[in-house]
Amino acid sequence: MQVGDLVMLSSAGRKLQMNGDIVKGASYGMVVGKERHNIKVINVRWFKKDGTLLYNWKEPRNLYRWELKKFKKKMNKS
């Protein structure tokens, strides 16, 4: 994943209890960096469905790569 990619929690990431606040409040995230010491850790800034920041006072969340998947917009079938 590259900086600027839109992401969402994977099913494995949703199952973790430490990500409960993201599951309840966030719709998608944006990759804003990677840890220098551990390339498997990705810095993500989370957003609500309306585009506002989930937490504007917090630093980006650090998540492992397996906790994330690329964002796919849900298509409404009419």
C-alpha atoms as an extended CHARMM CRD file, in Angstrom:
* protein
*
        78  EXT
         1         1  MET       CA              0.0000000000        0.0000000000        0.0000000000  PROA      1               0.0000000000
         2         2  GLN       CA              1.1470000000        3.4670000000       -0.8700000000  PROA      2               0.0000000000
         3         3  VAL       CA              0.6660000000        6.8000000000        0.8800000000  PROA      3               0.0000000000
         4         4  GLY       CA             -2.6680000000        8.2330000000       -0.2670000000  PROA      4               0.0000000000
         5         5  ASP       CA             -4.4100000000        4.8780000000       -0.7850000000  PROA      5               0.0000000000
         6         6  LEU       CA             -7.9000000000        4.5600000000        0.6570000000  PROA      6               0.0000000000
         7         7  VAL       CA             -8.3420000000        1.5620000000        2.9380000000  PROA      7               0.0000000000
         8         8  MET       CA            -10.8590000000       -0.1510000000        5.1690000000  PROA      8               0.0000000000
         9         9  LEU       CA            -10.5430000000       -2.8000000000        7.8470000000  PROA      9               0.0000000000
        10        10  SER       CA            -10.2110000000       -6.3680000000        6.6330000000  PROA      10              0.0000000000
        11        11  SER       CA            -12.3470000000       -9.0700000000        8.2270000000  PROA      11              0.0000000000
        12        12  ALA       CA             -9.3790000000       -9.9810000000       10.4370000000  PROA      12              0.0000000000
        13        13  GLY       CA             -9.0150000000       -6.3270000000       11.4590000000  PROA      13              0.0000000000
        14        14  ARG       CA            -12.7220000000       -6.0980000000       12.2900000000  PROA      14              0.0000000000
        15        15  LYS       CA            -12.4820000000       -9.0950000000       14.6140000000  PROA      15              0.0000000000
        16        16  LEU       CA             -9.8230000000       -7.4750000000       16.7990000000  PROA      16              0.0000000000
        17        17  GLN       CA            -11.3620000000       -5.8320000000       19.8380000000  PROA      17              0.0000000000
        18        18  MET       CA             -8.7360000000       -3.0800000000       19.8560000000  PROA      18              0.0000000000
        19        19  ASN       CA            -10.1920000000       -1.7570000000       16.5600000000  PROA      19              0.0000000000
        20        20  GLY       CA            -13.7680000000       -1.4970000000       17.8640000000  PROA      20              0.0000000000
        21        21  ASP       CA            -13.8390000000        2.3000000000       17.6680000000  PROA      21              0.0000000000
        22        22  ILE       CA            -12.9240000000        2.1620000000       13.9820000000  PROA      22              0.0000000000
        23        23  VAL       CA            -15.5400000000       -0.5210000000       13.2760000000  PROA      23              0.0000000000
        24        24  LYS       CA            -18.2680000000        1.5850000000       14.9120000000  PROA      24              0.0000000000
        25        25  GLY       CA            -17.3460000000        5.0670000000       13.7130000000  PROA      25              0.0000000000
        26        26  ALA       CA            -15.1660000000        4.9830000000       10.6110000000  PROA      26              0.0000000000
        27        27  SER       CA            -16.1200000000        4.3520000000        7.0230000000  PROA      27              0.0000000000
        28        28  TYR       CA            -12.6780000000        4.4640000000        5.4030000000  PROA      28              0.0000000000
        29        29  GLY       CA             -9.0930000000        5.4780000000        6.0440000000  PROA      29              0.0000000000
        30        30  MET       CA             -6.2090000000        7.0370000000        4.1580000000  PROA      30              0.0000000000
        31        31  VAL       CA             -2.6550000000        5.7380000000        4.3490000000  PROA      31              0.0000000000
        32        32  VAL       CA             -0.4950000000        8.6310000000        5.5710000000  PROA      32              0.0000000000
        33        33  GLY       CA              2.8030000000        6.8170000000        6.1650000000  PROA      33              0.0000000000
        34        34  LYS       CA              4.6650000000        3.6830000000        7.1440000000  PROA      34              0.0000000000
        35        35  GLU       CA              6.7340000000        2.8930000000       10.2030000000  PROA      35              0.0000000000
        36        36  ARG       CA             10.4520000000        3.0970000000        9.5470000000  PROA      36              0.0000000000
        37        37  HSD       CA             11.3310000000        0.2700000000       11.9110000000  PROA      37              0.0000000000
        38        38  ASN       CA              8.6300000000       -2.1420000000       10.8220000000  PROA      38              0.0000000000
        39        39  ILE       CA              7.4290000000       -2.0330000000        7.2200000000  PROA      39              0.0000000000
        40        40  LYS       CA              4.3910000000       -4.1690000000        8.1370000000  PROA      40              0.0000000000
        41        41  VAL       CA              2.9450000000       -1.2960000000       10.1970000000  PROA      41              0.0000000000
        42        42  ILE       CA              0.9620000000        1.3230000000        8.2970000000  PROA      42              0.0000000000
        43        43  ASN       CA             -0.1640000000        4.7450000000        9.5890000000  PROA      43              0.0000000000
        44        44  VAL       CA             -3.8210000000        5.4120000000        8.7500000000  PROA      44              0.0000000000
        45        45  ARG       CA             -5.9960000000        8.4900000000        9.3190000000  PROA      45              0.0000000000
        46        46  TRP       CA             -9.6670000000        7.4280000000        9.6690000000  PROA      46              0.0000000000
        47        47  PHE       CA            -12.7350000000        9.2400000000        8.3530000000  PROA      47              0.0000000000
        48        48  LYS       CA            -16.4800000000        9.0400000000        8.9530000000  PROA      48              0.0000000000
        49        49  LYS       CA            -18.9400000000        8.3490000000        6.1670000000  PROA      49              0.0000000000
        50        50  ASP       CA            -19.5030000000       12.0920000000        5.6060000000  PROA      50              0.0000000000
        51        51  GLY       CA            -15.7630000000       12.7320000000        5.1130000000  PROA      51              0.0000000000
        52        52  THR       CA            -14.9660000000       14.3090000000        8.4900000000  PROA      52              0.0000000000
        53        53  LEU       CA            -12.1100000000       12.9880000000       10.5670000000  PROA      53              0.0000000000
        54        54  LEU       CA            -13.0150000000       10.2640000000       13.0280000000  PROA      54              0.0000000000
        55        55  TYR       CA            -10.6410000000       11.7730000000       15.5890000000  PROA      55              0.0000000000
        56        56  ASN       CA             -9.1290000000       15.1350000000       14.6950000000  PROA      56              0.0000000000
        57        57  TRP       CA             -7.0970000000       15.2970000000       17.9050000000  PROA      57              0.0000000000
        58        58  LYS       CA             -5.3850000000       11.9190000000       17.6270000000  PROA      58              0.0000000000
        59        59  GLU       CA             -2.3370000000       10.8770000000       15.6990000000  PROA      59              0.0000000000
        60        60  PRO       CA             -2.9060000000        8.4510000000       12.8230000000  PROA      60              0.0000000000
        61        61  ARG       CA             -3.5280000000        4.8840000000       13.9400000000  PROA      61              0.0000000000
        62        62  ASN       CA             -0.8270000000        2.2840000000       13.4020000000  PROA      62              0.0000000000
        63        63  LEU       CA             -2.1690000000       -0.9540000000       11.9790000000  PROA      63              0.0000000000
        64        64  TYR       CA             -0.5800000000       -4.0770000000       10.5720000000  PROA      64              0.0000000000
        65        65  ARG       CA             -0.9660000000       -4.6820000000        6.8430000000  PROA      65              0.0000000000
        66        66  TRP       CA             -3.1460000000       -7.7690000000        7.4290000000  PROA      66              0.0000000000
        67        67  GLU       CA             -5.6820000000       -5.6220000000        9.3420000000  PROA      67              0.0000000000
        68        68  LEU       CA             -6.3650000000       -3.5530000000        6.1930000000  PROA      68              0.0000000000
        69        69  LYS       CA             -7.6720000000       -3.9780000000        2.6740000000  PROA      69              0.0000000000
        70        70  LYS       CA             -8.0480000000       -1.5140000000       -0.1830000000  PROA      70              0.0000000000
        71        71  PHE       CA            -11.2310000000        0.5250000000       -0.0920000000  PROA      71              0.0000000000
        72        72  LYS       CA            -13.9650000000       -0.5230000000       -2.4800000000  PROA      72              0.0000000000
        73        73  LYS       CA            -17.0140000000        1.6570000000       -2.8480000000  PROA      73              0.0000000000
        74        74  LYS       CA            -20.2060000000       -0.2780000000       -2.2340000000  PROA      74              0.0000000000
        75        75  MET       CA            -22.5130000000       -0.2530000000       -5.2220000000  PROA      75              0.0000000000
        76        76  ASN       CA            -26.2350000000        0.0990000000       -4.5530000000  PROA      76              0.0000000000
        77        77  LYS       CA            -28.2770000000       -2.2560000000       -6.6870000000  PROA      77              0.0000000000
        78        78  SER       CA            -31.4740000000       -0.5640000000       -7.8300000000  PROA      78              0.0000000000
